[in-house]
Amino acid sequence: MNSVQRSILLSAADRYGNLVLFFTATAVLSRLLSPAEFGVYAVVNAIALVIAASFQEFGGGSYLIQKRDLSAEDVRSAFTITFIISGAVSVLLFVFADRLSLLFAQDSLKEAIEVSALNFLLLPISGTYSALLRRDMKFGTLAVCNFVSGLVVALVSIGLAVAGLSYMAPVWGGLAGNVALTLALMVGYRDPGALRPSLLGYRDIVSFGLYSSGVSVINIFYNLAPQLFLARILDFASVGLYSRATNLTQVFDRLVTQVLNPVIMPAIVAKRQAKEDLKAVYLEAIELLSVAQWPFLIFVAFMARPIIAIWLGPTWLEIVPLVRLLCIANMALFAACLSYPVLVAVGSVRDALISSCISLPPSLLVVLGASFFGVQAVAGAALLTLPFQAAVAIYFIGRHLRFGLKDLMRALKRSVIVTAATAFGVAGCATLMEAGVLNPLAGLVLATCAGAFCWWLGLLLTGHPLLHQLHQVVADLARIAPRLRLSRSAL
C-alpha cells in the first residue's frame, strides 16, 4: 500500500469515526432543539466561520503544506501572524457582539458570539499542528485527535441540551471540542518550538496569504450567505430548516470529500514535483469522484423523506423539497474539492481568487434575491448558481492543464451511465413507498440494497476505473491483515 492510499485509509477512519458521532449527536439534538434554536446556532457558527476564513489562510494549512522547503522560521512566522490576527478578531467579536445581535434583531446572539470568540484563541495552535501533521502524512495521529474532539463536542452538546441550555448547548460543545483538539494535537505533535514567536518569514506568508485567504473567505461566505440572508430577511426557523437541509445534502462530503481533502493537496503537490501529467491525474480524479457523488446524491434525493423521518424526526419533514433541490444542484460540484489544490499545485493561487471573484458575487446576488421569496426559493437558486461556479472553476483549470470540453465529457460518460442505473433501482423503491406498499424503514433498506446493486452493475457494464481502485484497496488490505494479526499477537 503506497503512502497516498495509506493516508486516505487513515483519513477515512478519522472522518467516519467523526461521522458516526455527527449522525448520533444530530439525531439527538434534532429532538431536543427546535428549528428556531438551530437557526440561532447556525447564524453564530456562520459568523465565526466567515471571520476565521478571513485570516486563517495567512499562515494556515495551505501555506505550510505547499511550501517546498519549510524551515522552522517559516512555521513560527506562520503561527505568529495567525495568532496576532486571531487574537485581534477575538477581542473585536467581544466588543461588537451587541451590534451583531442587533443586526439580526436577536438579543440571544450576544452570549453565543462571545463564547464563540474564545475559539479564535485556539485556532492558531490547532491549525498549525494539524497542517504540519498533514504535511508529514501523519493521518493516524490526526485521526485520534479529531475523534477525541468530536466525542467531546457530541457529549457536551447533548448533555447541555438535556440540561435545558437551548441553542447555547452546541455553542459550548464546539468550544469544548476545540479545547480537546488543541490539547490532543499538542500531545500528538510534541514540538512546542513550532509555537515560538517569529516574524522572519512574514513576506512570503503574507504574499501567499493575500490570495489564499481571499479565496477562502469568498467561498465560505458564499456557502454560509443563505443562512445569514434568511436570518436577516425572514426568521431563525427558516435558517434552522435550511441549515439542516444543507447538512443532509453534504453527507457525501463528510463520507468522501472530507476524507480526501487532507490528502489531496499534499498528493497533488508531490505529483507536480515528480513531474507527472496533472491533466491525466485531474481527469482520472473527476471520473472517480463523479461516479461516487452522483449516485449518492440521486439516492438521497429519492429517499429524502424516509431519511429525514428516521434520522431527524417528523418535525423536520418540511425540508424534504429543499434537500431534493440541493442534491440536484450539488451534482455540479463533482470536481470542487480539486479546484483549489490543483491551481495551487500549478503555482496559480491568483487564478483561484480570480475564479471565485468571477463566479461568486453574481451567485450571491441571486441568493439574496431568492431570500425574499422564502427558503425553498433559496434552495432552488442553487440550480443556477452551482453549475455556473463549477463551469468557471473548470475553465481556469482547463487553461493550465490544457484540456477541453471533449476531454471532460469523455471522462464523465461512464459515470453518467452508472448514475442512471442507480437512479433506476432507487426510483422503483420510491414508487413502492409512495404507493404505500413499503413503510419508510423497509423502503429505505430496500432502496439501499437496490441502489448498491445497480451501482455495482453499472460499474461492471461500463468497466469503470473505480473497479480497479476498489480491487487494489481490497488486495492491499488483504496483504496487510496478516501483519496486523501478527503485531497484535506479539503484543
C-alpha positions as CSV (number, residue, x, y, z in Angstrom):
1,M,0.0,0.0,0.0
2,N,1.6,3.3,-1.1
3,S,1.7,6.4,1.1
4,V,-1.3,8.1,-0.6
5,Q,-3.5,5.0,-0.2
6,R,-2.4,4.6,3.4
7,S,-3.1,8.3,4.1
8,I,-6.6,8.0,2.5
9,L,-7.4,4.9,4.6
10,L,-6.3,6.7,7.8
11,S,-8.2,9.9,6.8
12,A,-11.3,7.7,6.2
13,A,-11.0,6.2,9.7
14,D,-10.8,9.7,11.1
15,R,-13.8,11.1,9.1
16,Y,-16.0,8.1,9.5
17,G,-15.5,7.9,13.3
18,N,-16.5,11.6,13.5
19,L,-19.4,11.0,11.1
20,V,-20.9,8.4,13.4
21,L,-20.6,11.0,16.2
22,F,-22.2,13.6,14.0
23,F,-25.1,11.5,13.0
24,T,-25.8,10.5,16.6
25,A,-25.5,14.0,18.0
26,T,-27.6,15.4,15.2
27,A,-30.4,12.8,15.7
28,V,-30.5,13.5,19.5
29,L,-30.2,17.3,19.2
30,S,-32.9,17.5,16.5
31,R,-35.3,16.1,19.0
32,L,-34.2,18.4,21.8
33,L,-33.9,21.7,19.9
34,S,-36.4,23.4,17.6
35,P,-35.7,24.7,14.1
36,A,-35.5,28.3,15.5
37,E,-33.0,27.2,18.2
38,F,-30.9,25.5,15.5
39,G,-31.2,28.7,13.4
40,V,-29.6,30.8,16.2
41,Y,-26.7,28.4,16.4
42,A,-26.3,28.2,12.6
43,V,-26.0,32.0,12.4
44,V,-23.4,32.2,15.2
45,N,-21.5,29.4,13.5
46,A,-21.7,31.2,10.1
47,I,-20.3,34.5,11.6
48,A,-17.4,32.6,13.2
49,L,-16.5,30.7,10.1
50,V,-16.6,33.7,7.8
51,I,-14.3,35.7,10.2
52,A,-12.0,32.7,10.7
53,A,-11.6,32.3,6.9
54,S,-10.5,35.9,6.7
55,F,-7.2,35.3,8.4
56,Q,-6.6,31.6,8.8
57,E,-5.0,31.1,5.4
58,F,-2.3,33.7,6.0
59,G,-0.4,31.2,7.9
60,G,-2.7,28.2,7.7
61,G,-2.6,24.7,6.3
62,S,-2.3,25.6,2.6
63,Y,0.8,27.7,3.1
64,L,2.6,25.2,5.4
65,I,1.7,22.2,3.1
66,Q,2.6,23.7,-0.3
67,K,5.9,25.3,0.9
68,R,8.7,23.2,-0.8
69,D,11.5,23.9,1.7
70,L,9.7,24.5,5.0
71,S,12.0,25.9,7.7
72,A,11.4,26.2,11.4
73,E,11.3,30.0,11.0
74,D,8.6,29.6,8.3
75,V,6.4,27.6,10.8
76,R,7.0,30.0,13.6
77,S,6.3,33.1,11.4
78,A,3.1,31.5,10.1
79,F,1.9,30.7,13.6
80,T,2.8,34.2,14.9
81,I,0.9,36.0,12.1
82,T,-2.2,33.8,12.6
83,F,-2.1,34.3,16.4
84,I,-1.8,38.1,16.2
85,I,-4.8,38.3,13.8
86,S,-6.9,35.8,15.6
87,G,-6.3,37.4,18.9
88,A,-7.5,40.8,17.5
89,V,-10.5,39.1,15.9
90,S,-11.4,37.5,19.3
91,V,-11.3,40.9,21.0
92,L,-13.3,42.6,18.2
93,L,-16.0,39.9,18.5
94,F,-16.4,40.6,22.2
95,V,-16.6,44.3,21.6
96,F,-19.1,44.1,18.7
97,A,-21.2,41.2,20.0
98,D,-24.0,43.6,20.9
99,R,-24.1,45.2,17.5
100,L,-24.1,41.9,15.7
101,S,-27.0,40.7,17.7
102,L,-28.9,43.9,16.9
103,L,-28.1,43.4,13.2
104,F,-30.2,40.2,13.2
105,A,-32.7,41.6,15.8
106,Q,-31.9,38.7,18.2
107,D,-30.6,39.6,21.6
108,S,-29.7,36.0,22.4
109,L,-26.9,36.1,19.8
110,K,-24.7,38.2,22.1
111,E,-23.8,35.5,24.6
112,A,-23.3,32.9,21.8
113,I,-21.0,35.2,19.9
114,E,-18.9,35.9,23.0
115,V,-18.4,32.2,23.7
116,S,-17.6,31.5,20.0
117,A,-15.0,34.3,20.1
118,L,-12.9,32.1,22.5
119,N,-12.4,29.6,19.7
120,F,-10.2,32.1,17.9
121,L,-7.5,31.9,20.6
122,L,-7.2,28.2,20.0
123,L,-7.3,28.0,16.2
124,P,-3.7,29.2,15.6
125,I,-2.3,26.3,17.7
126,S,-4.6,23.6,16.4
127,G,-4.3,24.9,12.8
128,T,-0.5,24.9,12.8
129,Y,-0.1,21.4,14.3
130,S,-2.8,20.0,12.0
131,A,-1.1,21.4,8.9
132,L,2.3,20.0,10.0
133,L,0.8,16.6,10.6
134,R,-0.9,16.6,7.2
135,R,2.3,17.7,5.5
136,D,4.1,14.8,7.1
137,M,1.2,12.4,6.1
138,K,0.7,11.5,9.8
139,F,-3.0,10.9,9.4
140,G,-3.1,8.3,12.2
141,T,-2.3,10.9,14.8
142,L,-4.7,13.3,13.3
143,A,-7.5,10.7,13.3
144,V,-7.1,10.1,17.1
145,C,-7.0,13.9,17.8
146,N,-10.1,14.6,15.7
147,F,-12.0,11.7,17.2
148,V,-11.3,12.9,20.7
149,S,-12.5,16.3,19.7
150,G,-15.7,15.0,18.0
151,L,-16.6,12.9,21.0
152,V,-16.2,15.9,23.4
153,V,-18.4,18.0,21.1
154,A,-21.1,15.4,21.0
155,L,-21.2,14.6,24.7
156,V,-21.1,18.2,25.9
157,S,-23.7,19.4,23.3
158,I,-26.1,16.7,24.2
159,G,-25.6,16.9,27.9
160,L,-26.1,20.7,27.9
161,A,-29.2,20.4,25.6
162,V,-30.7,17.9,28.1
163,A,-29.9,20.4,30.9
164,G,-32.0,23.0,29.0
165,L,-29.3,25.3,27.6
166,S,-31.1,25.6,24.3
167,Y,-29.0,26.9,21.4
168,M,-26.1,27.5,23.7
169,A,-25.6,23.7,24.1
170,P,-23.9,23.2,20.7
171,V,-22.0,26.5,21.1
172,W,-20.4,25.4,24.3
173,G,-20.0,21.9,22.8
174,G,-18.0,23.4,19.9
175,L,-15.7,25.3,22.3
176,A,-15.1,22.2,24.4
177,G,-14.3,20.2,21.3
178,N,-11.7,22.8,20.2
179,V,-10.1,22.8,23.6
180,A,-9.8,19.0,23.4
181,L,-8.5,19.1,19.9
182,T,-5.8,21.6,20.8
183,L,-4.6,19.6,23.8
184,A,-4.6,16.4,21.8
185,L,-2.6,17.9,18.9
186,M,0.0,19.4,21.4
187,V,0.4,15.9,22.8
188,G,0.5,14.2,19.4
189,Y,3.0,16.6,17.7
190,R,5.3,17.1,20.6
191,D,7.2,20.1,19.3
192,P,6.4,23.3,21.3
193,G,9.2,25.0,19.3
194,A,6.7,25.5,16.4
195,L,4.8,27.9,18.6
196,R,7.7,30.3,19.3
197,P,7.0,33.8,18.1
198,S,8.9,35.0,15.0
199,L,8.2,37.2,12.0
200,L,11.4,36.5,9.9
201,G,9.4,34.8,7.1
202,Y,6.4,37.2,7.1
203,R,6.9,38.4,3.5
204,D,6.4,35.1,1.8
205,I,3.5,34.2,4.1
206,V,1.6,37.5,3.5
207,S,2.2,37.2,-0.3
208,F,0.7,33.8,-0.4
209,G,-1.9,34.5,2.2
210,L,-3.4,37.5,0.5
211,Y,-4.6,35.3,-2.4
212,S,-5.3,32.2,-0.4
213,S,-7.3,33.9,2.3
214,G,-9.2,35.8,-0.3
215,V,-10.3,32.5,-2.0
216,S,-11.2,31.1,1.4
217,V,-13.3,33.9,2.7
218,I,-15.2,34.4,-0.5
219,N,-16.1,30.7,-0.8
220,I,-17.0,30.3,2.9
221,F,-19.1,33.5,2.9
222,Y,-20.9,32.3,-0.2
223,N,-21.7,28.9,1.4
224,L,-23.0,30.5,4.6
225,A,-24.7,33.5,3.0
226,P,-28.1,31.9,2.6
227,Q,-28.3,31.4,6.3
228,L,-27.3,35.0,7.1
229,F,-29.7,36.3,4.5
230,L,-32.6,34.2,5.7
231,A,-31.9,35.3,9.3
232,R,-31.9,39.0,8.3
233,I,-34.9,38.8,5.9
234,L,-37.1,36.0,7.2
235,D,-36.6,34.3,10.6
236,F,-34.4,31.9,12.5
237,A,-36.7,29.0,11.9
238,S,-36.0,29.3,8.2
239,V,-32.3,29.3,9.0
240,G,-32.7,26.2,11.0
241,L,-34.6,24.4,8.2
242,Y,-32.1,25.4,5.5
243,S,-29.1,24.5,7.7
244,R,-30.5,21.0,8.3
245,A,-31.2,20.5,4.6
246,T,-27.7,21.6,3.8
247,N,-26.3,19.1,6.4
248,L,-28.1,16.2,4.8
249,T,-27.1,17.2,1.3
250,Q,-23.5,17.4,2.4
251,V,-23.3,13.9,3.8
252,F,-21.3,12.8,0.7
253,D,-18.8,15.5,1.5
254,R,-18.4,14.0,5.0
255,L,-18.3,10.5,3.7
256,V,-15.8,11.0,0.8
257,T,-14.7,14.6,0.1
258,Q,-13.6,15.3,3.7
259,V,-11.7,12.0,3.7
260,L,-9.8,13.1,0.6
261,N,-9.4,16.8,1.4
262,P,-6.4,16.4,3.9
263,V,-4.6,14.2,1.4
264,I,-5.4,15.9,-2.0
265,M,-3.1,18.9,-1.7
266,P,0.0,17.1,-0.4
267,A,-0.6,14.4,-3.0
268,I,-1.0,16.8,-6.0
269,V,2.0,18.9,-4.9
270,A,4.1,15.7,-4.7
271,K,2.9,14.6,-8.2
272,R,3.7,18.0,-9.6
273,Q,7.2,17.9,-8.1
274,A,7.7,14.4,-9.6
275,K,6.7,16.0,-13.0
276,E,3.7,13.7,-13.5
277,D,1.0,14.7,-16.0
278,L,-1.5,16.6,-13.9
279,K,-4.1,16.6,-16.8
280,A,-4.3,12.8,-16.6
281,V,-4.4,12.9,-12.8
282,Y,-7.2,15.5,-12.8
283,L,-9.4,13.8,-15.4
284,E,-9.0,10.4,-13.6
285,A,-9.8,12.0,-10.3
286,I,-13.1,13.6,-11.5
287,E,-14.1,10.3,-13.1
288,L,-13.7,8.5,-9.8
289,L,-15.3,11.3,-7.8
290,S,-18.4,11.7,-10.1
291,V,-19.2,8.0,-10.1
292,A,-19.4,8.1,-6.3
293,Q,-21.0,11.5,-5.8
294,W,-23.7,11.5,-8.4
295,P,-25.4,8.2,-7.5
296,F,-25.2,9.1,-3.8
297,L,-27.0,12.4,-4.4
298,I,-29.6,10.8,-6.5
299,F,-30.2,8.2,-3.8
300,V,-30.6,11.0,-1.1
301,A,-32.9,13.0,-3.4
302,F,-35.3,10.0,-3.9
303,M,-35.1,8.9,-0.3
304,A,-35.2,12.3,1.4
305,R,-38.5,11.7,3.2
306,P,-37.7,8.4,4.9
307,I,-34.1,9.5,5.7
308,I,-35.4,12.7,7.4
309,A,-38.3,10.9,9.2
310,I,-35.9,8.3,10.7
311,W,-32.9,10.5,11.3
312,L,-34.2,13.9,12.4
313,G,-37.8,13.1,13.2
314,P,-41.2,14.2,11.8
315,T,-40.7,17.8,12.9
316,W,-38.2,18.3,10.1
317,L,-40.2,16.8,7.2
318,E,-40.8,20.2,5.6
319,I,-37.1,20.2,4.5
320,V,-37.7,17.3,2.0
321,P,-38.2,19.6,-1.1
322,L,-35.1,21.7,0.0
323,V,-33.0,18.5,0.2
324,R,-34.1,17.4,-3.2
325,L,-33.3,20.7,-4.9
326,L,-29.9,20.9,-3.2
327,C,-29.0,17.4,-4.1
328,I,-29.6,18.0,-7.8
329,A,-27.7,21.3,-7.7
330,N,-24.7,19.8,-5.9
331,M,-24.2,17.3,-8.7
332,A,-22.4,20.2,-10.5
333,L,-19.7,20.2,-7.8
334,F,-18.2,16.8,-8.6
335,A,-14.8,18.4,-9.1
336,A,-15.0,21.2,-6.5
337,C,-12.6,19.6,-4.0
338,L,-9.8,19.5,-6.6
339,S,-10.0,23.1,-7.9
340,Y,-8.1,24.9,-5.3
341,P,-5.4,22.2,-4.7
342,V,-4.7,21.9,-8.5
343,L,-4.4,25.7,-9.0
344,V,-2.1,25.9,-6.0
345,A,0.0,23.0,-7.3
346,V,0.5,24.6,-10.7
347,G,1.6,27.8,-9.0
348,S,-1.5,29.9,-9.7
349,V,-3.3,30.6,-6.4
350,R,-4.1,34.0,-8.0
351,D,-6.3,32.3,-10.6
352,A,-8.2,30.6,-7.7
353,L,-9.0,34.0,-6.4
354,I,-10.0,35.4,-9.8
355,S,-12.2,32.4,-10.4
356,S,-14.0,32.9,-7.1
357,C,-14.4,36.7,-7.8
358,I,-16.0,36.0,-11.2
359,S,-18.5,33.3,-10.1
360,L,-19.4,34.1,-6.5
361,P,-20.6,37.7,-6.5
362,P,-23.3,37.1,-9.2
363,S,-24.3,34.0,-7.3
364,L,-24.6,35.9,-4.1
365,L,-27.0,38.4,-5.8
366,V,-29.1,35.5,-7.0
367,V,-29.3,34.0,-3.5
368,L,-30.1,37.4,-1.9
369,G,-32.9,38.0,-4.4
370,A,-34.3,34.5,-3.7
371,S,-34.2,35.1,0.1
372,F,-37.2,37.5,-0.3
373,F,-39.3,34.6,-1.7
374,G,-38.6,32.1,1.0
375,V,-36.4,29.2,2.0
376,Q,-37.4,27.0,-0.9
377,A,-36.5,29.7,-3.4
378,V,-33.0,29.9,-1.9
379,A,-32.6,26.2,-2.4
380,G,-33.9,26.5,-5.9
381,A,-31.4,29.2,-6.7
382,A,-28.6,26.7,-6.3
383,L,-29.8,25.1,-9.5
384,L,-28.4,28.2,-11.3
385,T,-25.5,29.2,-9.1
386,L,-23.7,26.0,-8.5
387,P,-23.4,24.9,-12.2
388,F,-22.1,28.4,-13.0
389,Q,-19.5,28.3,-10.3
390,A,-18.3,24.8,-11.4
391,A,-18.1,25.9,-15.1
392,V,-15.9,28.9,-14.2
393,A,-13.5,26.8,-12.0
394,I,-13.2,24.1,-14.6
395,Y,-12.4,26.7,-17.3
396,F,-9.5,28.1,-15.3
397,I,-8.1,24.6,-14.5
398,G,-8.5,23.6,-18.2
399,R,-6.4,26.6,-19.2
400,H,-3.5,25.4,-17.0
401,L,-3.8,21.6,-17.7
402,R,-4.8,22.1,-21.3
403,F,-7.9,20.0,-21.6
404,G,-11.3,20.9,-23.3
405,L,-14.9,20.1,-23.1
406,K,-14.5,16.9,-25.1
407,D,-11.9,15.6,-22.6
408,L,-14.3,16.4,-19.8
409,M,-17.2,14.6,-21.4
410,R,-15.1,11.6,-22.2
411,A,-14.0,11.4,-18.5
412,L,-17.6,11.6,-17.3
413,K,-19.6,9.5,-19.7
414,R,-19.2,6.2,-17.8
415,S,-20.2,7.9,-14.6
416,V,-23.4,9.2,-16.3
417,I,-24.4,5.6,-17.2
418,V,-23.7,4.3,-13.7
419,T,-25.7,7.1,-12.2
420,A,-28.7,6.4,-14.5
421,A,-28.5,2.7,-13.5
422,T,-28.5,3.6,-9.8
423,A,-31.4,6.0,-10.2
424,F,-33.5,3.3,-12.0
425,G,-33.1,0.9,-9.0
426,V,-33.8,3.6,-6.3
427,A,-36.8,5.1,-8.2
428,G,-38.5,1.7,-8.3
429,C,-38.4,1.5,-4.5
430,A,-39.5,5.2,-4.1
431,T,-42.6,4.3,-6.3
432,L,-43.4,1.4,-4.0
433,M,-43.2,3.7,-0.9
434,E,-45.4,6.3,-2.5
435,A,-48.0,3.6,-3.2
436,G,-47.9,2.6,0.4
437,V,-46.5,-0.9,-0.3
438,L,-43.4,-0.2,1.9
439,N,-43.1,1.6,5.2
440,P,-40.2,4.2,5.5
441,L,-37.7,1.9,7.2
442,A,-38.3,-1.1,4.8
443,G,-38.3,1.2,1.8
444,L,-35.0,2.8,2.8
445,V,-33.4,-0.6,3.4
446,L,-34.6,-2.0,0.1
447,A,-33.6,1.2,-1.8
448,T,-30.1,1.0,-0.3
449,C,-29.8,-2.6,-1.5
450,A,-31.3,-1.9,-4.9
451,G,-29.2,1.2,-5.4
452,A,-26.0,-0.5,-4.4
453,F,-26.7,-3.5,-6.7
454,C,-27.5,-1.2,-9.7
455,W,-24.4,0.9,-9.0
456,W,-22.2,-2.1,-8.9
457,L,-23.8,-3.5,-12.1
458,G,-23.2,-0.2,-13.8
459,L,-19.5,-0.3,-12.8
460,L,-19.2,-3.8,-14.3
461,L,-21.1,-3.0,-17.5
462,T,-19.0,0.2,-18.2
463,G,-15.7,-1.2,-17.0
464,H,-15.4,1.9,-14.8
465,P,-11.8,2.6,-13.5
466,L,-13.2,2.7,-9.9
467,L,-13.4,-1.1,-10.1
468,H,-9.6,-1.3,-10.4
469,Q,-9.2,1.1,-7.5
470,L,-11.5,-0.9,-5.3
471,H,-9.8,-4.2,-6.2
472,Q,-6.4,-2.6,-5.4
473,V,-7.6,-1.4,-2.0
474,V,-9.1,-4.9,-1.2
475,A,-5.8,-6.6,-2.2
476,D,-3.8,-4.2,-0.1
477,L,-6.0,-4.7,2.9
478,A,-5.7,-8.5,2.5
479,R,-1.9,-8.2,2.3
480,I,-1.6,-6.1,5.5
481,A,-4.2,-8.0,7.5
482,P,-1.8,-10.9,8.4
483,R,0.8,-8.3,9.6
484,L,-1.8,-6.7,11.8
485,R,-2.7,-10.0,13.4
486,L,1.0,-10.8,14.0
487,S,1.6,-7.5,15.6
488,R,-1.3,-7.9,17.9
489,S,-0.2,-11.4,18.9
490,A,3.3,-10.1,19.6
491,L,1.8,-7.6,22.0
